[in-house]
Amino acid sequence: MVAGLASLGAGAIHAAAVVAHGEHRQAAAAFALLAVFQVAWGVLALARGPRLAIALGALGNAVALGGWLLATTSGIGFIDGLEDPEGAGFAGGAAAALATVAVLGAVGYLVSPSALQLPLRAGALPAGVATGVLVVAAIVAAGW
């Protein structure tokens, strides 16, 4: 469940980044595709999709994390608008942290599904609220 919420949060941040990178069609398209993937996979993970889908989500979020590392350190030369390093920034760092949680949660679920059940008292509400607060803070901090 945490992996799904984290992916939804990262996807929301990337959806907001589409507007911020609107002057660069390739960058905006990359952020849009990433947002769609992360949101769709987050919903699938929350619905406890098949193991193969969970594994693909872990892989996709790991690729997103790698893309963030490239974008912040050396730039991504083959995507117009992301050729130069952007620096970490709070929004990008929050999306990367959420993608990391999604990867770790998905891998943990694949290794031991019963070990990652949230305690009944904690439930989804605190995790969802924490994700939502982080997403809003990231979007506001970025000025989008």
C-alpha positions in Angstrom: 0.0 0.0 0.0 2.8 2.4 0.9 4.5 1.8 -2.5 1.2 2.6 -4.3 0.7 5.9 -2.3 4.3 6.8 -2.9 4.0 6.3 -6.7 0.8 8.3 -6.8 2.6 11.1 -5.0 5.6 11.0 -7.3 3.2 11.0 -10.3 1.3 14.0 -9.0 4.6 16.0 -8.7 5.6 14.9 -12.2 2.2 15.9 -13.6 2.8 19.4 -12.1 6.2 19.4 -13.8 4.6 19.1 -17.2 3.4 22.8 -16.9 6.8 23.9 -15.6 8.5 22.4 -18.6 5.9 23.4 -21.1 8.2 25.4 -23.3 10.2 22.2 -24.0 7.9 19.7 -25.7 10.1 16.7 -25.2 10.6 17.4 -21.5 6.9 18.0 -21.0 6.1 14.8 -22.8 8.6 12.9 -20.7 7.1 14.2 -17.4 3.6 13.5 -18.7 4.4 9.9 -19.6 6.2 9.4 -16.3 3.2 10.9 -14.4 0.7 8.6 -16.2 2.9 5.6 -15.5 3.4 6.4 -11.8 -0.3 7.2 -11.1 -1.6 4.2 -13.0 0.9 1.9 -11.3 0.1 3.4 -7.9 -3.6 2.6 -8.4 -2.7 -0.9 -9.5 -0.5 -1.4 -6.5 -3.2 -0.2 -4.1 -5.5 -2.7 -5.7 -2.9 -5.4 -5.1 -2.3 -6.1 -8.8 -0.5 -9.2 -10.0 3.1 -9.8 -9.0 4.4 -9.1 -12.5 2.7 -5.7 -12.5 4.3 -5.0 -9.0 7.7 -5.9 -10.4 7.2 -3.7 -13.5 6.2 -0.8 -11.2 9.4 -1.3 -9.1 11.4 -1.2 -12.3 9.6 1.8 -13.7 10.0 3.8 -10.5 13.7 2.8 -10.4 14.1 4.1 -13.9 12.4 7.4 -12.8 14.9 7.6 -9.9 17.8 7.0 -12.3 16.4 9.7 -14.6 16.3 12.1 -11.7 19.9 11.3 -10.8 21.0 12.0 -14.4 18.9 15.2 -14.7 20.4 16.6 -11.5 24.0 15.6 -12.0 24.8 15.7 -15.8 21.5 16.4 -17.6 19.7 14.2 -20.1 21.1 15.1 -23.4 18.5 13.3 -25.6 15.6 15.2 -24.0 15.1 18.8 -25.1 14.8 20.9 -22.0 16.7 18.5 -19.7 20.1 18.7 -21.4 21.7 20.7 -18.6 21.8 19.6 -14.9 18.9 21.2 -12.9 20.2 20.7 -9.4 18.2 18.7 -6.9 15.5 21.1 -5.7 12.8 20.2 -3.2 10.2 19.1 -5.8 12.6 16.8 -7.6 14.0 15.5 -4.4 10.5 14.8 -3.1 9.5 12.9 -6.3 12.8 11.0 -6.1 12.2 10.1 -2.4 8.7 8.9 -3.2 9.9 6.9 -6.2 12.5 5.3 -3.8 9.8 4.4 -1.3 7.7 2.9 -4.2 10.7 0.8 -5.3 11.5 -0.4 -1.8 7.9 -1.1 -1.0 7.3 -3.0 -4.2 10.4 -5.1 -3.8 9.6 -5.7 -0.1 6.1 -6.8 -1.1 7.5 -9.2 -3.7 9.9 -10.7 -1.2 7.4 -11.0 1.7 3.9 -9.8 1.1 2.6 -10.3 4.6 5.5 -8.5 6.2 4.5 -5.1 4.7 1.0 -4.9 6.1 0.4 -1.6 7.8 -0.8 -2.0 11.4 -4.6 -1.8 11.6 -4.4 1.3 13.8 -2.1 3.2 11.4 -4.1 2.3 8.3 -3.9 4.1 5.1 -5.0 7.5 6.3 -1.8 8.7 7.9 0.3 7.4 5.0 -2.1 9.1 2.6 -2.1 12.4 4.5 1.8 12.4 4.8 2.1 11.7 1.0 -0.4 14.4 0.2 1.3 17.0 2.4 4.7 16.2 0.8 3.3 16.5 -2.7 1.6 19.8 -2.0 4.7 21.2 -0.3 6.8 20.1 -3.3 4.5 21.7 -5.8 4.3 24.9 -3.8 8.0 25.1 -3.2 8.7 24.7 -6.9 6.3 27.6 -7.7 4.2 25.5 -10.1 
